[in-house]
Amino acid sequence: TSITLCNIPHIPDTAIYALARHSLRLQGVELNGLLISDAAVEAITRSSNLLNFISLSGCTNITDTSLCSIGTHCILLIDGSIEGTRITLEGLHHLKSCKDLGFVSVSATVGSAEDLQLMLGKEVSIARK
């Protein structure tokens, strides 16, 4: 099961909390362009240990705290998109626990491809936008 809620600026964190409570078998979530917080991302990542895809592109309030939550709760993650957020190169180390991660899309300002590979600790396809 996947859900897509993109570019809807007035969706509050409380709506994401409700979604998390009622979507325990989510495998994919696309929340691009929402003004949600790290707490909302944590609610989603805690709600399902089946998440293998998460896209938070353009979620300008998202920080390394969300990457910590993703790395802790989404160990089946294969694909992620986090460009246009406030994440840093240092925050990417939280994704090391996602053993099946094969692709991540990040902002071009996060670091060089070599830095990203080094921080993730493995070879991953990286799209820089």
Backbone as ProteinMPNN parsed JSONL, in Angstrom:
{"seq_chain_A": "TSITLCNIPHIPDTAIYALARHSLRLQGVELNGLLISDAAVEAITRSSNLLNFISLSGCTNITDTSLCSIGTHCILLIDGSIEGTRITLEGLHHLKSCKDLGFVSVSATVGSAEDLQLMLGKEVSIARK", "coords_chain_A": {"N_chain_A": [[0.843, -1.178, 0.0], [0.519, 2.193, -0.83], [0.784, 5.752, -0.419], [0.07, 8.987, -1.65], [0.514, 12.331, -1.144], [0.848, 15.296, -2.274], [2.217, 18.565, -2.594], [0.232, 20.027, -1.24], [-0.364, 22.582, 0.537], [-1.62, 23.092, 3.029], [-1.87, 20.915, 4.719], [-1.864, 19.751, 7.899], [0.412, 18.666, 10.529], [-1.086, 17.1, 12.271], [-2.892, 15.759, 10.619], [-1.182, 14.035, 9.311], [-0.357, 12.514, 11.486], [-2.771, 11.176, 12.044], [-3.061, 9.731, 9.673], [-0.834, 8.059, 9.929], [-1.579, 6.538, 12.168], [-3.585, 4.979, 11.085], [-2.579, 3.569, 8.966], [-0.981, 1.133, 8.917], [0.362, -0.658, 7.317], [1.811, 0.515, 5.329], [3.842, 0.761, 2.448], [4.957, 2.563, 0.802], [5.422, 6.085, 0.702], [4.647, 9.307, -0.313], [5.221, 12.539, 0.182], [5.706, 15.01, -0.918], [6.494, 18.469, -0.957], [4.969, 19.257, 1.232], [4.296, 21.103, 4.228], [5.282, 19.867, 6.563], [6.515, 18.639, 9.761], [9.509, 17.319, 11.376], [8.507, 15.661, 13.36], [6.125, 14.692, 12.268], [7.136, 13.122, 10.191], [8.457, 11.23, 11.735], [6.237, 10.0, 12.944], [5.051, 8.727, 10.742], [7.151, 6.989, 9.945], [7.438, 5.376, 12.189], [5.027, 4.063, 12.173], [4.873, 1.987, 10.338], [6.76, -0.804, 9.627], [7.296, -1.632, 7.138], [7.949, 0.17, 5.175], [9.398, 0.938, 2.118], [9.862, 2.91, 0.355], [10.225, 6.381, 0.416], [9.373, 9.707, -0.049], [10.229, 12.971, 0.36], [10.629, 15.342, -0.885], [11.031, 18.807, -1.251], [9.89, 19.383, 1.177], [10.302, 21.67, 3.229], [10.718, 21.997, 5.951], [11.926, 19.795, 6.937], [14.555, 18.096, 8.579], [17.799, 16.781, 9.578], [16.904, 15.239, 11.677], [14.671, 13.875, 10.761], [15.92, 12.095, 9.018], [17.25, 10.521, 10.851], [15.081, 9.238, 12.069], [14.064, 7.855, 9.841], [16.259, 6.178, 9.269], [16.265, 4.648, 11.578], [13.733, 3.39, 11.697], [12.997, 2.5, 9.157], [14.191, 0.152, 7.906], [13.921, -1.392, 5.659], [14.079, 0.278, 3.534], [14.416, 1.168, 0.162], [14.441, 3.153, -1.717], [14.697, 6.65, -1.78], [13.781, 10.108, -1.575], [14.945, 13.234, -0.978], [15.431, 15.837, -1.676], [15.559, 19.432, -1.574], [15.088, 19.881, 1.081], [16.037, 20.489, 4.54], [18.172, 18.879, 5.153], [21.478, 17.66, 5.921], [24.806, 16.817, 4.797], [26.051, 15.392, 6.849], [23.863, 14.305, 8.125], [23.099, 12.212, 6.522], [24.384, 9.908, 7.327], [22.7, 8.532, 8.987], [21.217, 6.909, 7.378], [22.64, 4.642, 6.903], [21.852, 2.274, 8.097], [19.873, 1.325, 6.497], [19.935, -1.187, 4.76], [19.213, -2.119, 2.2], [19.065, 0.1, 0.644], [19.178, 1.592, -2.428], [18.952, 3.781, -4.033], [19.015, 7.282, -3.834], [17.771, 10.549, -3.818], [19.018, 13.731, -3.646], [19.553, 17.192, -2.674], [21.598, 19.276, -4.699], [23.363, 20.791, -3.253], [24.144, 19.386, -1.044], [26.51, 17.861, -1.006], [29.461, 16.393, -2.556], [29.293, 13.658, -4.93], [31.075, 11.673, -4.173], [31.463, 12.266, -1.465], [28.898, 11.723, -0.537], [28.63, 8.965, -1.035], [30.618, 8.03, 0.663], [29.614, 8.866, 3.17], [27.276, 7.355, 3.311], [28.332, 4.878, 3.359], [28.355, 2.886, 1.465], [27.894, 1.814, -1.961], [25.612, 3.662, -3.709], [23.056, 4.61, -5.92], [22.849, 7.938, -6.866], [20.935, 10.757, -7.274], [21.264, 14.101, -8.014], [19.743, 17.093, -7.524]], "CA_chain_A": [[0.0, 0.0, 0.0], [1.25, 3.454, -0.9], [-0.04, 6.954, -0.36], [0.682, 10.178, -2.221], [-0.068, 13.623, -0.784], [1.901, 16.2, -2.735], [1.986, 19.979, -2.881], [-0.988, 20.509, -0.597], [0.335, 23.339, 1.58], [-2.301, 23.275, 4.307], [-2.035, 19.667, 5.458], [-1.121, 19.894, 9.157], [1.016, 17.47, 11.113], [-2.121, 16.25, 12.891], [-3.431, 14.891, 9.573], [-0.175, 12.986, 9.086], [-0.446, 11.631, 12.647], [-3.95, 10.329, 11.845], [-2.698, 8.817, 8.596], [0.094, 7.076, 10.493], [-2.331, 5.63, 13.06], [-4.504, 4.128, 10.336], [-1.893, 3.026, 7.793], [0.083, 0.341, 9.526], [1.024, -1.527, 6.35], [2.329, 1.335, 4.23], [5.125, 0.401, 1.863], [5.485, 3.749, 0.147], [4.775, 7.339, 1.06], [5.146, 10.456, -1.05], [4.689, 13.716, 0.856], [6.446, 16.123, -1.509], [5.99, 19.832, -0.905], [4.14, 19.536, 2.402], [4.969, 21.879, 5.277], [5.23, 19.025, 7.757], [7.692, 18.685, 10.633], [10.205, 16.065, 11.65], [7.625, 14.836, 14.193], [5.193, 14.018, 11.362], [7.906, 12.067, 9.525], [8.658, 10.168, 12.72], [4.968, 9.275, 13.099], [4.905, 7.84, 9.571], [8.172, 5.935, 9.94], [7.156, 4.468, 13.303], [3.754, 3.366, 11.993], [4.998, 0.804, 9.497], [8.129, -1.277, 9.41], [7.338, -2.129, 5.765], [8.257, 1.244, 4.226], [10.582, 0.759, 1.277], [9.997, 4.124, -0.446], [9.744, 7.604, 1.05], [9.757, 10.909, -0.774], [9.959, 14.182, 1.135], [11.183, 16.453, -1.664], [10.351, 20.079, -1.091], [9.387, 19.556, 2.546], [11.36, 22.581, 3.667], [10.921, 21.95, 7.403], [12.542, 18.51, 7.272], [15.973, 18.203, 8.933], [18.489, 15.517, 9.85], [16.099, 14.481, 12.64], [13.85, 12.951, 9.969], [16.799, 11.028, 8.536], [17.47, 9.629, 11.998], [13.879, 8.427, 12.196], [14.019, 6.959, 8.687], [17.303, 5.174, 9.465], [15.907, 3.791, 12.707], [12.481, 2.649, 11.532], [12.753, 2.072, 7.769], [15.348, -0.655, 7.525], [13.66, -1.979, 4.348], [14.088, 1.351, 2.543], [15.137, 0.92, -1.08], [14.455, 4.355, -2.543], [14.3, 7.837, -1.038], [13.985, 11.403, -2.228], [14.974, 14.228, 0.1], [15.947, 17.124, -2.136], [14.745, 20.582, -1.203], [14.85, 19.848, 2.526], [17.138, 21.092, 5.298], [19.112, 17.841, 5.576], [22.887, 17.944, 5.675], [25.636, 15.662, 4.473], [26.268, 14.623, 8.075], [22.627, 13.588, 8.457], [22.945, 11.017, 5.693], [24.928, 8.704, 7.979], [21.587, 7.806, 9.611], [20.652, 5.966, 6.412], [23.51, 3.465, 6.783], [21.152, 1.07, 8.558], [18.961, 0.908, 5.429], [20.855, -2.076, 4.033], [18.796, -2.32, 0.821], [18.973, 1.39, -0.035], [19.9, 1.564, -3.69], [18.829, 5.053, -4.728], [18.588, 8.43, -3.037], [17.821, 11.821, -4.532], [19.314, 14.795, -2.679], [19.862, 18.504, -3.238], [22.975, 19.386, -5.203], [24.196, 21.491, -2.276], [24.454, 18.524, 0.1], [27.91, 17.427, -1.053], [29.851, 15.709, -3.785], [28.87, 12.257, -5.011], [32.024, 10.884, -3.388], [31.132, 12.496, -0.056], [27.644, 11.029, -0.239], [28.927, 7.532, -0.977], [31.392, 7.813, 1.878], [28.74, 9.033, 4.323], [26.337, 6.241, 3.349], [29.101, 3.671, 3.638], [28.19, 1.882, 0.416], [27.597, 2.389, -3.26], [24.2, 3.938, -3.892], [22.794, 5.525, -7.034], [22.501, 9.232, -6.296], [20.505, 11.824, -8.182], [21.439, 15.403, -7.361], [18.917, 18.085, -8.221]], "C_chain_A": [[0.883, 1.235, 0.0], [0.269, 4.613, -0.815], [0.756, 8.119, -0.919], [-0.13, 11.399, -1.817], [0.988, 14.664, -1.139], [1.387, 17.613, -2.973], [0.622, 20.481, -2.413], [-0.521, 21.265, 0.645], [-0.343, 23.387, 2.946], [-2.589, 21.966, 5.044], [-1.207, 19.772, 6.739], [-0.513, 18.565, 9.614], [-0.041, 16.536, 11.683], [-2.763, 15.316, 11.865], [-2.464, 13.742, 9.282], [-0.171, 12.007, 10.257], [-1.622, 10.664, 12.49], [-3.69, 9.298, 10.75], [-1.804, 7.699, 9.133], [-0.646, 6.057, 11.374], [-3.171, 4.622, 12.292], [-3.878, 3.483, 9.103], [-0.7, 2.188, 8.223], [0.843, -0.546, 8.541], [1.546, -0.755, 5.136], [3.688, 0.823, 3.758], [5.776, 1.595, 1.174], [4.703, 4.979, 0.552], [5.46, 8.482, 0.33], [4.451, 11.691, -0.488], [5.353, 14.994, 0.337], [5.726, 17.458, -1.345], [5.095, 20.161, 0.271], [4.956, 20.303, 3.442], [4.904, 21.132, 6.607], [6.546, 19.108, 8.527], [8.365, 17.32, 10.714], [9.332, 15.124, 12.479], [6.62, 14.075, 13.325], [5.901, 12.881, 10.622], [8.145, 10.915, 10.501], [7.377, 9.347, 12.912], [4.764, 8.289, 11.956], [5.897, 6.689, 9.643], [7.963, 4.936, 11.069], [5.936, 3.581, 13.04], [3.876, 2.082, 11.181], [6.456, 0.43, 9.31], [8.292, -1.854, 8.009], [7.734, -1.07, 4.742], [9.53, 0.952, 3.44], [10.801, 1.947, 0.346], [9.453, 5.299, 0.356], [10.271, 8.798, 0.264], [9.278, 12.126, 0.003], [10.481, 15.421, 0.413], [10.344, 17.713, -1.485], [9.702, 20.296, 0.256], [10.438, 20.38, 3.291], [11.587, 22.616, 5.167], [11.664, 20.698, 7.855], [14.047, 18.695, 7.488], [16.581, 16.816, 9.103], [17.737, 14.647, 10.853], [15.207, 13.479, 11.909], [14.691, 11.804, 9.427], [17.108, 10.035, 9.642], [16.282, 8.695, 12.165], [13.761, 7.423, 11.051], [15.038, 5.835, 8.873], [16.979, 4.189, 10.571], [14.736, 2.869, 12.385], [12.249, 2.076, 10.143], [13.906, 1.231, 7.249], [15.157, -1.349, 6.179], [13.702, -0.953, 3.22], [14.975, 1.008, 1.358], [15.396, 2.227, -1.815], [13.973, 5.539, -1.708], [14.599, 9.108, -1.813], [13.858, 12.481, -1.158], [15.551, 15.559, -0.375], [14.99, 18.239, -1.74], [14.329, 20.585, 0.256], [16.025, 20.518, 3.222], [18.135, 20.041, 5.787], [20.53, 18.244, 5.204], [23.616, 16.658, 5.296], [25.821, 14.775, 5.699], [25.037, 13.797, 8.448], [22.452, 12.3, 7.677], [23.488, 9.759, 6.36], [23.832, 7.894, 8.671], [20.999, 6.756, 8.677], [21.513, 4.717, 6.225], [22.798, 2.176, 7.183], [20.143, 0.561, 7.534], [19.767, 0.066, 4.445], [20.504, -2.257, 2.562], [18.696, -1.021, 0.029], [19.831, 1.366, -1.292], [19.867, 2.882, -4.429], [18.388, 6.12, -3.74], [18.761, 9.684, -3.883], [17.965, 12.928, -3.5], [19.565, 16.106, -3.406], [21.327, 18.559, -3.647], [23.908, 20.027, -4.185], [24.634, 20.615, -1.114], [25.899, 18.074, 0.121], [28.206, 16.742, -2.365], [29.347, 14.267, -3.758], [29.778, 11.371, -4.167], [31.751, 11.025, -1.892], [29.884, 11.732, 0.347], [27.869, 9.528, -0.114], [29.66, 7.189, 0.321], [30.499, 7.88, 3.112], [27.763, 7.872, 4.454], [27.04, 4.908, 3.579], [28.93, 2.568, 2.618], [27.884, 2.582, -0.894], [26.084, 2.471, -3.443], [24.07, 4.842, -5.099], [22.256, 6.821, -6.459], [22.104, 10.183, -7.414], [20.611, 13.123, -7.42], [20.683, 16.428, -8.168], [19.15, 19.453, -7.657]], "O_chain_A": [[1.868, 1.312, 0.734], [-0.919, 4.467, -1.102], [1.962, 8.229, -0.695], [-1.321, 11.489, -2.115], [1.925, 14.881, -0.371], [0.285, 17.824, -3.479], [-0.045, 21.253, -3.101], [-0.304, 20.657, 1.693], [0.317, 23.7, 3.937], [-3.467, 21.924, 5.906], [0.018, 19.872, 6.675], [-0.887, 17.493, 9.139], [0.091, 15.316, 11.59], [-3.139, 14.195, 12.206], [-2.887, 12.612, 9.036], [-0.002, 10.805, 10.055], [-1.488, 9.472, 12.769], [-4.058, 8.131, 10.887], [-2.008, 6.528, 8.817], [-0.363, 4.86, 11.321], [-3.441, 3.53, 12.792], [-4.59, 2.908, 8.28], [0.448, 2.513, 7.92], [1.867, -1.127, 8.901], [1.699, -1.315, 4.051], [4.562, 0.498, 4.561], [6.993, 1.632, 0.988], [3.485, 4.932, 0.724], [6.684, 8.61, 0.35], [3.245, 11.87, -0.659], [5.534, 15.95, 1.09], [4.52, 17.565, -1.564], [4.512, 21.245, 0.311], [6.176, 20.154, 3.514], [4.523, 21.691, 7.635], [7.555, 19.586, 8.01], [7.865, 16.319, 10.2], [9.414, 13.907, 12.312], [6.298, 12.925, 13.624], [5.333, 11.803, 10.447], [8.041, 9.749, 10.121], [7.441, 8.123, 13.029], [4.354, 7.15, 12.177], [5.525, 5.536, 9.425], [8.284, 3.758, 10.912], [5.816, 2.492, 13.602], [3.053, 1.179, 11.331], [7.276, 1.246, 8.889], [9.302, -2.492, 7.715], [7.844, -1.378, 3.556], [10.598, 0.745, 4.016], [11.8, 1.999, -0.372], [8.355, 5.227, 0.91], [11.459, 8.884, -0.045], [8.087, 12.288, 0.267], [10.744, 16.442, 1.048], [9.116, 17.681, -1.559], [9.024, 21.304, 0.457], [11.35, 19.829, 3.907], [12.564, 23.211, 5.619], [11.992, 20.562, 9.033], [14.726, 19.353, 6.7], [15.944, 15.806, 8.805], [17.923, 13.43, 10.869], [15.01, 12.361, 12.385], [14.229, 10.664, 9.38], [17.214, 8.835, 9.39], [16.456, 7.496, 12.379], [13.397, 6.268, 11.272], [14.716, 4.667, 8.658], [17.375, 3.025, 10.508], [14.747, 1.697, 12.76], [11.37, 1.232, 9.975], [14.526, 1.582, 6.246], [16.126, -1.848, 5.606], [13.393, -1.28, 2.074], [16.129, 0.612, 1.521], [16.433, 2.395, -2.456], [12.961, 5.444, -1.013], [15.543, 9.172, -2.599], [12.817, 12.626, -0.518], [16.096, 16.323, 0.422], [13.786, 18.03, -1.591], [13.338, 21.215, 0.628], [16.913, 21.058, 2.562], [18.871, 20.292, 6.742], [20.754, 19.053, 4.304], [23.091, 15.556, 5.461], [25.755, 13.55, 5.599], [25.161, 12.715, 9.021], [21.74, 11.396, 8.115], [23.092, 8.652, 5.995], [24.009, 6.701, 8.917], [20.352, 5.814, 9.134], [21.145, 3.825, 5.46], [23.11, 1.106, 6.662], [19.611, -0.537, 7.695], [20.224, 0.566, 3.418], [21.39, -2.521, 1.749], [18.287, -1.034, -1.132], [21.042, 1.152, -1.234], [20.656, 3.097, -5.349], [17.502, 5.894, -2.915], [19.766, 9.855, -4.573], [17.143, 13.053, -2.592], [19.766, 16.121, -4.62], [22.185, 17.954, -3.004], [25.121, 19.826, -4.249], [25.421, 21.057, -0.276], [26.465, 17.92, 1.203], [27.314, 16.535, -3.187], [29.02, 13.729, -2.7], [29.312, 10.432, -3.522], [31.797, 10.048, -1.145], [29.816, 11.163, 1.437], [27.357, 8.893, 0.807], [29.359, 6.195, 0.982], [30.614, 7.04, 4.005], [27.45, 7.444, 5.565], [26.403, 3.922, 3.952], [29.319, 1.428, 2.871], [27.647, 3.789, -0.93], [25.377, 1.469, -3.341], [24.884, 5.747, -5.288], [21.32, 6.812, -5.66], [22.848, 10.383, -8.374], [20.105, 13.237, -6.303], [20.947, 16.615, -9.355], [18.544, 20.421, -8.114]]}, "name": "protein", "num_of_chains": 1, "seq": "TSITLCNIPHIPDTAIYALARHSLRLQGVELNGLLISDAAVEAITRSSNLLNFISLSGCTNITDTSLCSIGTHCILLIDGSIEGTRITLEGLHHLKSCKDLGFVSVSATVGSAEDLQLMLGKEVSIARK"}
